[in-house]
């Protein structure tokens, strides 16, 4: 996760300021869950990934 955070900041220019945890449930709700692939994530798993990325 630390490598992903560093990548997001340095490559994509993501600014973490003002990003709050109360936004995460809405982001998880808006995430399109794709069937197929290595693992199909559910809402709670997406939410945990988002929280872990803070």
N, C-alpha and C positions, 0 to 999 in steps of 0.2 A: 504494500500500500504506500509506503513512503516514496518509492520510486514513481508510482503513478501520480502522486501529489506533486512531486518535483517536476515531472514531465508536464502536467497540466499547467503549472505556473510558468515554467521556462519556455515551453514550446507553444502552447496555445495561448499564453498570456492571461490565464484565469486569475482573477483577483478574488481572494477569499474574504475580503472585507465585506461586512454587511450580509453575509450568507448565514442564515440562522436555522436552527434545528426545526423550528415550527413549519418551515417550508417543505421539509422532506416528505411528509405524508402526501401532500399534493403532487409532488414530483413523482413519487412512487405510484400514485393513482394514475398519472398521465403516461406512465411507461408502458409501451406496447410489449406484451409478452409474446415472444415468438415460439411456436411449437417446433420441435426438431432441434438438432444441434447436440452438443455434448450434454447440457443440462438445461432443463426448462425451469426458470426461476418463478417463484410465486411472489405475491405482493410483499410478504414479510421478509423474504430473502433480499428483495430489491431494497427495501427500507433499511435493512441491516447493513448492506453494502454502502448505502448513502451515508448512514450514521458513522460507519467505520472510516469513511473518507474525510470526515471533518478534522 
